[in-house]
Amino acid sequence: MIKDGFMYIAALIFIAAILVNLPKIFKGPKAKVFFNFAPPIVLIYLGLMALCTVKLWDLEATGDAYSALKNPILYAMLFIMLLRCDLKKIIKLGPKMLVGFFAATLSIGLGFVVSYAIFHKALGPEAWKPLGALCGSWMGGGGNMLAIQNALNVGEGPMAYALVLDSICATLYVMFLLWAIGKHEKFNKWTKANTATIDSVGAALEEEAKANTKPFVWQNLIILIGAGLLVSSLSMLVGGMIAEKLTFFDKATWTVLVVTTLGILFALTPFGKIKGTEEVSNTMLYIVVALIASRADLGSISDAPMWLLAGLVILLIHVTIMVILAKVLKMDIFTCCVASLANIGGTATAPVLAGTYSSALVPVGIIMALLGYVVGTGGGLIVAQLMSFFG
């Protein structure tokens, strides 16, 4: 059993690194099918929770190391992720794409509220907190989930249920959307959608991406890491000062809001053009996910089937609303599917789904997913408060 804090951190990062690299090591047809079903981030969730369950490390002895690193890395990760979110580009997507995105966001939120209203007694007391964190993930990404977990002070034990729901339901949903987008001709004919605007936007974004010829050098990594950690430190300081004056949010919530604001503002500057933001933010994301998962003991899970059922109800409500809106607003399947997965899957899967429709539209999937980082934290906190009325 690991009791040394540094060895605990080193082991987590090394295990996460191995799991992230598995798709590069195993490349056969069977491996491809497996990793489509269980991508590395899901394996990190499940693998680290399993190792925690078998007591590979002492939770109490390693607690200080966990507490010292989780929040600073989390806030730095959020800032660096948001550097890729240029609101000027998002506006170019056109109103229908944005309508599709926010329709997906609102329907996901409604799905959580309705599902919790149905299952809240079976899910246990204060289940709205881990579900609120998961809602942030399904509106944005893993960073939003971690931010809400921190803001609502959700323990790792309760989060284990939400993580199991996420890893199974979200993975199955990605597979469903990959199948559904292959039926785009029939769906678009049924909704009478016009895809000319989407195709032209995708082409324009692809040309803009090719125009950025700045090299990716190691100096980019150190400036991004340094800036991220500095913003994290200053945001925690400012967040604490604001919380003392405006007590309707706690320090953690104010810190997240300060980080988000700074990220959006810096994304509009030349600093947001620095190459390496994806690499650095993803590295931090996997480290934070490994840290969170390492504190969840799966041995405490006994009501997982009800959580999975609640997750399926959320997705059913979401899909039903999206299909109805697609028919009414004449939205194409690309808009519906990518908007949906930009919320639920984030930057890890939305570009892949966009690419299955057209390689020229991969940038659209990326930008749509980045918009989720902007709304995910606030949206998840709002949904959490709505669910709390049933608890």
DOKETOR-608463 format. One record per residue (C-alpha): residue number from 0; residue in one letter; x negated, y negated, z negated. Coordinates in pm, whole numbers, plus 50000, padded with zeros to 5 digits. Layout:
<pts>
<pt NUM,'A',<X,Y,Z>>
...
</pts>
This chain:
<pts>
<pt 0,'M',<50000,50000,50000>>
<pt 1,'I',<49865,49659,50103>>
<pt 2,'K',<49848,49410,49816>>
<pt 3,'D',<49596,49156,49947>>
<pt 4,'G',<49766,48857,50111>>
<pt 5,'F',<49507,48806,50384>>
<pt 6,'M',<49508,49172,50480>>
<pt 7,'Y',<49889,49160,50492>>
<pt 8,'I',<49887,48864,50735>>
<pt 9,'A',<49612,49020,50947>>
<pt 10,'A',<49801,49349,50969>>
<pt 11,'L',<50126,49176,51072>>
<pt 12,'I',<49961,48978,51352>>
<pt 13,'F',<49769,49281,51477>>
<pt 14,'I',<50079,49502,51479>>
<pt 15,'A',<50274,49231,51661>>
<pt 16,'A',<49991,49199,51915>>
<pt 17,'I',<49999,49572,51985>>
<pt 18,'L',<50376,49575,52033>>
<pt 19,'V',<50367,49271,52263>>
<pt 20,'N',<50108,49441,52483>>
<pt 21,'L',<50285,49775,52513>>
<pt 22,'P',<50458,49683,52843>>
<pt 23,'K',<50113,49614,52993>>
<pt 24,'I',<49977,49947,52871>>
<pt 25,'F',<50269,50168,52972>>
<pt 26,'K',<50388,50087,53324>>
<pt 27,'G',<50567,50400,53444>>
<pt 28,'P',<50935,50411,53552>>
<pt 29,'K',<51044,50556,53218>>
<pt 30,'A',<50847,50292,53029>>
<pt 31,'K',<51007,50018,53237>>
<pt 32,'V',<51354,50146,53149>>
<pt 33,'F',<51257,50164,52782>>
<pt 34,'F',<51116,49811,52766>>
<pt 35,'N',<51417,49672,52951>>
<pt 36,'F',<51628,49816,52671>>
<pt 37,'A',<51387,49731,52389>>
<pt 38,'P',<51160,49434,52474>>
<pt 39,'P',<50858,49361,52251>>
<pt 40,'I',<51035,49109,52029>>
<pt 41,'V',<51299,49372,51946>>
<pt 42,'L',<51023,49624,51872>>
<pt 43,'I',<50862,49371,51638>>
<pt 44,'Y',<51192,49324,51455>>
<pt 45,'L',<51251,49694,51415>>
<pt 46,'G',<50890,49803,51369>>
<pt 47,'L',<50803,49557,51093>>
<pt 48,'M',<51131,49618,50913>>
<pt 49,'A',<51060,49993,50926>>
<pt 50,'L',<50710,49943,50786>>
<pt 51,'C',<50854,49726,50509>>
<pt 52,'T',<51106,49999,50433>>
<pt 53,'V',<50833,50261,50390>>
<pt 54,'K',<50648,50020,50155>>
<pt 55,'L',<50333,49966,50364>>
<pt 56,'W',<50280,49643,50170>>
<pt 57,'D',<50377,49516,49827>>
<pt 58,'L',<50646,49251,49870>>
<pt 59,'E',<50571,49080,49540>>
<pt 60,'A',<50193,49075,49576>>
<pt 61,'T',<50207,48939,49932>>
<pt 62,'G',<50483,48689,49861>>
<pt 63,'D',<50254,48388,49821>>
<pt 64,'A',<50085,48446,50157>>
<pt 65,'Y',<50423,48477,50325>>
<pt 66,'S',<50559,48158,50167>>
<pt 67,'A',<50246,47958,50248>>
<pt 68,'L',<50253,48037,50620>>
<pt 69,'K',<50611,48091,50733>>
<pt 70,'N',<50752,47737,50725>>
<pt 71,'P',<50447,47548,50859>>
<pt 72,'I',<50416,47786,51155>>
<pt 73,'L',<50793,47780,51209>>
<pt 74,'Y',<50808,47400,51238>>
<pt 75,'A',<50498,47387,51460>>
<pt 76,'M',<50655,47649,51687>>
<pt 77,'L',<50980,47451,51719>>
<pt 78,'F',<50791,47136,51816>>
<pt 79,'I',<50580,47308,52081>>
<pt 80,'M',<50883,47489,52224>>
<pt 81,'L',<51069,47161,52263>>
<pt 82,'L',<50780,47006,52456>>
<pt 83,'R',<50903,47207,52756>>
<pt 84,'C',<51251,47055,52732>>
<pt 85,'D',<51259,46753,52962>>
<pt 86,'L',<51610,46610,52943>>
<pt 87,'K',<51557,46423,53269>>
<pt 88,'K',<51527,46755,53449>>
<pt 89,'I',<51829,46901,53274>>
<pt 90,'I',<52047,46617,53402>>
<pt 91,'K',<51953,46714,53758>>
<pt 92,'L',<52125,47049,53713>>
<pt 93,'G',<52460,46884,53773>>
<pt 94,'P',<52778,46875,53570>>
<pt 95,'K',<52905,47225,53655>>
<pt 96,'M',<52590,47395,53528>>
<pt 97,'L',<52601,47191,53209>>
<pt 98,'V',<52972,47267,53172>>
<pt 99,'G',<52888,47635,53205>>
<pt 100,'F',<52615,47610,52943>>
<pt 101,'F',<52824,47428,52685>>
<pt 102,'A',<53124,47652,52757>>
<pt 103,'A',<52899,47945,52671>>
<pt 104,'T',<52777,47769,52357>>
<pt 105,'L',<53127,47685,52234>>
<pt 106,'S',<53269,48029,52316>>
<pt 107,'I',<52985,48196,52127>>
<pt 108,'G',<53056,47974,51827>>
<pt 109,'L',<53428,48054,51847>>
<pt 110,'G',<53344,48423,51873>>
<pt 111,'F',<53144,48408,51550>>
<pt 112,'V',<53419,48224,51363>>
<pt 113,'V',<53698,48457,51482>>
<pt 114,'S',<53494,48772,51425>>
<pt 115,'Y',<53397,48660,51077>>
<pt 116,'A',<53759,48578,50999>>
<pt 117,'I',<53847,48937,51090>>
<pt 118,'F',<53557,49121,50925>>
<pt 119,'H',<53442,48891,50643>>
<pt 120,'K',<53574,49118,50365>>
<pt 121,'A',<53396,49420,50511>>
<pt 122,'L',<53070,49235,50574>>
<pt 123,'G',<53015,49134,50216>>
<pt 124,'P',<52985,48806,50023>>
<pt 125,'E',<52810,48515,50192>>
<pt 126,'A',<52767,48709,50516>>
<pt 127,'W',<52839,48378,50690>>
<pt 128,'K',<52484,48266,50613>>
<pt 129,'P',<52294,48536,50808>>
<pt 130,'L',<52564,48522,51077>>
<pt 131,'G',<52514,48146,51098>>
<pt 132,'A',<52141,48203,51149>>
<pt 133,'L',<52217,48461,51418>>
<pt 134,'C',<52459,48218,51582>>
<pt 135,'G',<52173,47970,51608>>
<pt 136,'S',<51973,48238,51787>>
<pt 137,'W',<52260,48321,52021>>
<pt 138,'M',<52307,47953,52103>>
<pt 139,'G',<51935,47888,52141>>
<pt 140,'G',<51659,48127,52047>>
<pt 141,'G',<51462,48295,51775>>
<pt 142,'G',<51317,47966,51659>>
<pt 143,'N',<51666,47828,51593>>
<pt 144,'M',<51759,48139,51397>>
<pt 145,'L',<51451,48106,51178>>
<pt 146,'A',<51518,47736,51126>>
<pt 147,'I',<51876,47800,51013>>
<pt 148,'Q',<51769,48089,50792>>
<pt 149,'N',<51531,47850,50623>>
<pt 150,'A',<51788,47569,50601>>
<pt 151,'L',<52056,47795,50447>>
<pt 152,'N',<51803,47978,50229>>
<pt 153,'V',<51904,48320,50362>>
<pt 154,'G',<51714,48607,50203>>
<pt 155,'E',<51536,48869,50411>>
<pt 156,'G',<51767,49143,50283>>
<pt 157,'P',<52092,48987,50415>>
<pt 158,'M',<51912,48886,50737>>
<pt 159,'A',<51835,49252,50804>>
<pt 160,'Y',<52200,49311,50893>>
<pt 161,'A',<52201,49020,51138>>
<pt 162,'L',<51873,49135,51291>>
<pt 163,'V',<52009,49485,51351>>
<pt 164,'L',<52321,49332,51509>>
<pt 165,'D',<52102,49110,51724>>
<pt 166,'S',<51860,49377,51839>>
<pt 167,'I',<52133,49620,51946>>
<pt 168,'C',<52421,49401,52069>>
<pt 169,'A',<52205,49141,52244>>
<pt 170,'T',<51996,49407,52417>>
<pt 171,'L',<52305,49584,52546>>
<pt 172,'Y',<52446,49250,52661>>
<pt 173,'V',<52134,49169,52862>>
<pt 174,'M',<52168,49499,53041>>
<pt 175,'F',<52535,49425,53112>>
<pt 176,'L',<52455,49084,53263>>
<pt 177,'L',<52181,49228,53481>>
<pt 178,'W',<52442,49466,53618>>
<pt 179,'A',<52710,49196,53649>>
<pt 180,'I',<52499,48946,53843>>
<pt 181,'G',<52444,49211,54106>>
<pt 182,'K',<52816,49181,54180>>
<pt 183,'H',<52785,48809,54261>>
<pt 184,'E',<52949,48825,54603>>
<pt 185,'K',<53271,48980,54473>>
<pt 186,'F',<53283,48756,54166>>
<pt 187,'N',<53216,48434,54360>>
<pt 188,'K',<53481,48527,54613>>
<pt 189,'W',<53730,48589,54331>>
<pt 190,'T',<53655,48251,54165>>
<pt 191,'K',<53621,48068,54503>>
<pt 192,'A',<53289,47922,54388>>
<pt 193,'N',<53058,47705,54599>>
<pt 194,'T',<52688,47780,54535>>
<pt 195,'A',<52534,47510,54757>>
<pt 196,'T',<52452,47275,54468>>
<pt 197,'I',<52285,47543,54256>>
<pt 198,'D',<52075,47664,54547>>
<pt 199,'S',<51952,47311,54625>>
<pt 200,'V',<51870,47235,54262>>
<pt 201,'G',<51674,47557,54232>>
<pt 202,'A',<51472,47474,54543>>
<pt 203,'A',<51395,47123,54414>>
<pt 204,'L',<51282,47252,54075>>
<pt 205,'E',<51061,47513,54234>>
<pt 206,'E',<50887,47247,54444>>
<pt 207,'E',<50835,47031,54134>>
<pt 208,'A',<50679,47321,53948>>
<pt 209,'K',<50438,47387,54236>>
<pt 210,'A',<50336,47020,54233>>
<pt 211,'N',<50195,47052,53879>>
<pt 212,'T',<49843,47168,53961>>
<pt 213,'K',<49680,47080,53629>>
<pt 214,'P',<49458,47369,53513>>
<pt 215,'F',<49527,47575,53203>>
<pt 216,'V',<49211,47537,52991>>
<pt 217,'W',<49124,47642,52638>>
<pt 218,'Q',<49120,47279,52522>>
<pt 219,'N',<49498,47277,52580>>
<pt 220,'L',<49538,47549,52320>>
<pt 221,'I',<49355,47366,52044>>
<pt 222,'I',<49532,47034,52106>>
<pt 223,'L',<49873,47204,52109>>
<pt 224,'I',<49800,47403,51794>>
<pt 225,'G',<49657,47095,51621>>
<pt 226,'A',<49949,46873,51724>>
<pt 227,'G',<50203,47136,51628>>
<pt 228,'L',<50057,47186,51281>>
<pt 229,'L',<50022,46809,51226>>
<pt 230,'V',<50384,46746,51329>>
<pt 231,'S',<50487,47034,51103>>
<pt 232,'S',<50304,46883,50807>>
<pt 233,'L',<50432,46528,50866>>
<pt 234,'S',<50788,46650,50927>>
<pt 235,'M',<50790,46837,50597>>
<pt 236,'L',<50670,46520,50425>>
<pt 237,'V',<50926,46296,50600>>
<pt 238,'G',<51201,46555,50557>>
<pt 239,'G',<51141,46561,50184>>
<pt 240,'M',<51151,46181,50163>>
<pt 241,'I',<51478,46163,50360>>
<pt 242,'A',<51634,46440,50149>>
<pt 243,'E',<51573,46234,49836>>
<pt 244,'K',<51780,45948,49982>>
<pt 245,'L',<52036,46135,50193>>
<pt 246,'T',<52132,46437,49987>>
<pt 247,'F',<52405,46578,50215>>
<pt 248,'F',<52126,46783,50382>>
<pt 249,'D',<51841,46951,50197>>
<pt 250,'K',<51471,46910,50272>>
<pt 251,'A',<51455,47209,50506>>
<pt 252,'T',<51744,47083,50722>>
<pt 253,'W',<51602,46732,50746>>
<pt 254,'T',<51261,46874,50835>>
<pt 255,'V',<51410,47074,51121>>
<pt 256,'L',<51596,46766,51248>>
<pt 257,'V',<51277,46555,51237>>
<pt 258,'V',<51082,46824,51426>>
<pt 259,'T',<51357,46853,51686>>
<pt 260,'T',<51369,46477,51741>>
<pt 261,'L',<50992,46452,51780>>
<pt 262,'G',<50986,46748,52018>>
<pt 263,'I',<51250,46600,52247>>
<pt 264,'L',<51081,46258,52248>>
<pt 265,'F',<50732,46392,52320>>
<pt 266,'A',<50875,46611,52598>>
<pt 267,'L',<50954,46291,52787>>
<pt 268,'T',<50589,46181,52773>>
<pt 269,'P',<50279,46311,52955>>
<pt 270,'F',<50210,46522,52644>>
<pt 271,'G',<50502,46741,52747>>
<pt 272,'K',<50323,46826,53074>>
<pt 273,'I',<50031,47000,52904>>
<pt 274,'K',<50001,47358,53018>>
<pt 275,'G',<49996,47621,52746>>
<pt 276,'T',<50310,47526,52554>>
<pt 277,'E',<50477,47856,52643>>
<pt 278,'E',<50175,48064,52543>>
<pt 279,'V',<50120,47886,52211>>
<pt 280,'S',<50487,47869,52112>>
<pt 281,'N',<50544,48236,52200>>
<pt 282,'T',<50243,48338,51994>>
<pt 283,'M',<50378,48144,51696>>
<pt 284,'L',<50725,48287,51754>>
<pt 285,'Y',<50600,48645,51739>>
<pt 286,'I',<50398,48570,51424>>
<pt 287,'V',<50697,48412,51249>>
<pt 288,'V',<50927,48696,51358>>
<pt 289,'A',<50674,48946,51225>>
<pt 290,'L',<50662,48757,50894>>
<pt 291,'I',<51041,48749,50862>>
<pt 292,'A',<51086,49113,50959>>
<pt 293,'S',<50814,49218,50715>>
<pt 294,'R',<51033,49111,50421>>
<pt 295,'A',<51345,49310,50520>>
<pt 296,'D',<51394,49649,50360>>
<pt 297,'L',<51618,49860,50584>>
<pt 298,'G',<51681,50093,50293>>
<pt 299,'S',<51931,49838,50161>>
<pt 300,'I',<52147,49854,50476>>
<pt 301,'S',<52463,50058,50428>>
<pt 302,'D',<52729,49860,50619>>
<pt 303,'A',<52547,49822,50952>>
<pt 304,'P',<52829,49981,51159>>
<pt 305,'M',<53070,49704,51058>>
<pt 306,'W',<52813,49441,51152>>
<pt 307,'L',<52769,49600,51493>>
<pt 308,'L',<53145,49603,51543>>
<pt 309,'A',<53160,49235,51448>>
<pt 310,'G',<52886,49166,51703>>
<pt 311,'L',<53073,49344,51980>>
<pt 312,'V',<53385,49140,51901>>
<pt 313,'I',<53180,48818,51927>>
<pt 314,'L',<53054,48918,52272>>
<pt 315,'L',<53400,49029,52387>>
<pt 316,'I',<53550,48690,52293>>
<pt 317,'H',<53260,48509,52461>>
<pt 318,'V',<53284,48707,52787>>
<pt 319,'T',<53664,48676,52802>>
<pt 320,'I',<53650,48297,52767>>
<pt 321,'M',<53372,48266,53024>>
<pt 322,'V',<53560,48474,53282>>
<pt 323,'I',<53877,48269,53234>>
<pt 324,'L',<53685,47940,53266>>
<pt 325,'A',<53505,48070,53574>>
<pt 326,'K',<53837,48132,53745>>
<pt 327,'V',<53985,47799,53639>>
<pt 328,'L',<53677,47586,53715>>
<pt 329,'K',<53563,47793,54017>>
<pt 330,'M',<53225,47867,53862>>
<pt 331,'D',<52990,48113,54027>>
<pt 332,'I',<52853,48419,53850>>
<pt 333,'F',<52500,48274,53842>>
<pt 334,'T',<52619,47978,53637>>
<pt 335,'C',<52819,48200,53402>>
<pt 336,'C',<52556,48467,53349>>
<pt 337,'V',<52253,48240,53318>>
<pt 338,'A',<52440,47996,53094>>
<pt 339,'S',<52544,48287,52875>>
<pt 340,'L',<52200,48444,52857>>
<pt 341,'A',<52029,48107,52819>>
<pt 342,'N',<52220,48091,52491>>
<pt 343,'I',<52200,48450,52375>>
<pt 344,'G',<51869,48561,52524>>
<pt 345,'G',<51671,48237,52551>>
<pt 346,'T',<51353,48189,52753>>
<pt 347,'A',<51258,48555,52725>>
<pt 348,'T',<51545,48683,52941>>
<pt 349,'A',<51731,48397,53113>>
<pt 350,'P',<51456,48342,53374>>
<pt 351,'V',<51450,48715,53446>>
<pt 352,'L',<51823,48716,53505>>
<pt 353,'A',<51796,48405,53726>>
<pt 354,'G',<51521,48573,53926>>
<pt 355,'T',<51739,48875,54000>>
<pt 356,'Y',<51976,48637,54177>>
<pt 357,'S',<51711,48431,54355>>
<pt 358,'S',<51341,48379,54281>>
<pt 359,'A',<51386,48008,54362>>
<pt 360,'L',<51624,47973,54066>>
<pt 361,'V',<51390,48105,53796>>
<pt 362,'P',<51311,47745,53685>>
<pt 363,'V',<51684,47686,53634>>
<pt 364,'G',<51698,47978,53393>>
<pt 365,'I',<51400,47837,53203>>
<pt 366,'I',<51544,47487,53173>>
<pt 367,'M',<51886,47617,53071>>
<pt 368,'A',<51726,47829,52800>>
<pt 369,'L',<51526,47531,52676>>
<pt 370,'L',<51847,47331,52638>>
<pt 371,'G',<51956,47600,52394>>
<pt 372,'Y',<51666,47510,52165>>
<pt 373,'V',<51807,47157,52142>>
<pt 374,'V',<52163,47257,52046>>
<pt 375,'G',<52099,47591,51876>>
<pt 376,'T',<52003,47473,51530>>
<pt 377,'G',<52279,47213,51494>>
<pt 378,'G',<52538,47440,51654>>
<pt 379,'G',<52449,47731,51429>>
<pt 380,'L',<52469,47515,51117>>
<pt 381,'I',<52814,47388,51219>>
<pt 382,'V',<52943,47740,51287>>
<pt 383,'A',<52800,47857,50955>>
<pt 384,'Q',<52993,47589,50771>>
<pt 385,'L',<53315,47684,50955>>
<pt 386,'M',<53267,48052,50864>>
<pt 387,'S',<53204,47959,50501>>
<pt 388,'F',<53569,47854,50469>>
<pt 389,'F',<53669,48221,50505>>
<pt 390,'G',<53411,48340,50256>>
</pts>
